[in-house]
Amino acid sequence: MRHLFRTSLATAILMSFAPAALYANADEIILMDNIKVKGELRPRYEMVDEDNTNSNANALTNRLVIGVDADLFGTKWLSGYAEMTDVHAANNNYNSTNNGQTGYSVVADPSQTRITQSYLDFKLGKTLFRAGRQIVNLDNLRFIGSVNWRQMPQSLDAYAVVDNTVDKLDILAAYVTQVNTVKADSSNSFQTSTVVLHAKYKASKAINVTGYGYLIGSLHDTYGLALTGKTGMSGTKLSYRVEYAMQTDASMETASLGKPNADADYMNLKLDANMSGFLVGAQYEVLSGTDGSGSKTTFTTPLATLHAHNGWADNFLATPAEGLVDMNVTVGYKAKGFGVAKAIYHDYSSDAGSINYGSELDLLYKNSVPGVKNLTGMVKAALYSGGDSVASGNYTKQATDKTVFWVMMDYKFGS
C-alpha cells in the first residue's frame, strides 16, 4: 500500500503543477488545451489451484491507471495522450513470473510501473495519424489485443494510420517496432518488424465484411476474412461471426531470428442470441496443428488477448503442436439492474490426431455497484478438467485439473 500511495501522490503533485506549465506566455503560445484526465482503480483477488506440486496461488493485486489527454499548441488537429499504469501486489503468495516464488502457481501480475501509452495524434479530415506507444484492440481480440484482463496491459510501439474517408469503410495500417507485454523487468518487451493491415466495410447492420493481414516479423503472415453482423425479431437479437484465416511464411524478417516456415489455417463459426435477456450461444473454433509429417504447421496468435479465447483457465495460451478444436456453448441472463450472469462450457480436442484435451466450465457474474457511479464488481471462475496425458508435441499437461477464481472491483474516474 505504501508503494501505491507514493505513486498516487507523485502523480497528483504533477497534475497540480500542470496548469502553470501550460503557457509559455498566455498571450502568445498555448502549449496544452482542452485537458482531460482519466483513471482507473482495479483491485483483484485471484486464486489458482492446480493438481500438481505447486502450492495454491492467492494473489492480491491492484491496478492504478492515470491518463492525460490534451490538444497541443492551440490546435484541434494535433493532440497528445500519456498514460501511466502501476501494478502493486499486496502479498507474495503467488508466482508473478519475476518475484521468485516458483513454488506457487502462476498469476502473471508482477508489481511494476510503466508508461503504457504515450503518443501524438495528427488529424487531417477523416484521417488520423498516430505515432508512439499505444494500446490496440482489433475485432474480437483473436489476433491483436491489449491483454487487458491482466493488471498490466500489452501495448505496441507503432506508427499507425486510421482512415474513414470512404463512407462505411474503416481502414487501419500500422508498422510496429516493439511489443510491450504484461511481463516485468527485461522480459517485458521485444523488438519486431510487424505490419498490421485491417479494413472493415459495414454493408448493413446484418453484414460487415472484415479483411486483415498481420505480418509478424520472422514468425508468419496471417491473412483472413470475417463476416459479422446482427439481426433479430420479436425480442430476439442474433449476432454471428464466420471467419477463416491462413498463415504463410513471414514477409518481414528479423535477421537474428531467421525465417521459419508457416502453413496453417484457422476457422471460427460463432452464433449468439439474446432472447429478452436470456443468452444462448455456440462456437466452433479450429486452430490447425500438425502430426509431424508434411508441411503443415501450428496456427498461433502471439499478439492476441489470449485470455478471451479457449477458456479462462489459460491452459491454451500456446496452441498445442497438434492444434486445437474448441467447441463451446454459452447460457446466461442479462438485464438492467441485474447485470450479467453466464456459463460457458468448452470441449477441447486436437486438430491433428484424436487427442482429448479435456473440458472447462467458465462462470461469471458482473454488475454495477449500487450507489457508486462507474464502479462495477465481478465474480468469475474457471474449472478445467484434464483430458489425455500427451507425450508428443508441445503439450504434456492436459491431464492436470485446474481451478481459478477471481473477485474484482473496477472503478473508473475522469474529468
Buried (B, 14 or more C-beta within 10 A) or exposed (E): EEEBEEBBEEBEEEBEEEEEEBBEEEEEEBEBBEBEBBBBBBBBBBBBBBBEEBBEBBBBBBBBBBBBBBBBEEEEEBBBBBBBBBBBBBEBBBBBBBBEBEEBBBBBBBBBBBEBBBBEBBBEEEEBBBBBBBBBBBBBBBBBBBBBBBBBBBBBBBBBBBBEEEEEEBBBBBBBEBBBBBBBEEEBBEEBBBBBBBBBBBEEEBBBBBEBBBBBBBBBBBBBEBBBBBEBEEEEBBBBBBBBBBBBBBBBBBEEEEBEEBBBBBBBBBBBBBEEEBBBBEBEBBBBBBBEEEEBBBBBBBBBBBBBBBBBBBBBEEBBBBBBBBBBEBEBBBEEEEBBBBBBBBBBBBBBBEBBBBBBBBBBBBBBEEEEEEBBBBBBBBBBBBBBEBEEBEBEEBBBBBBBBBBBBBBBBEE
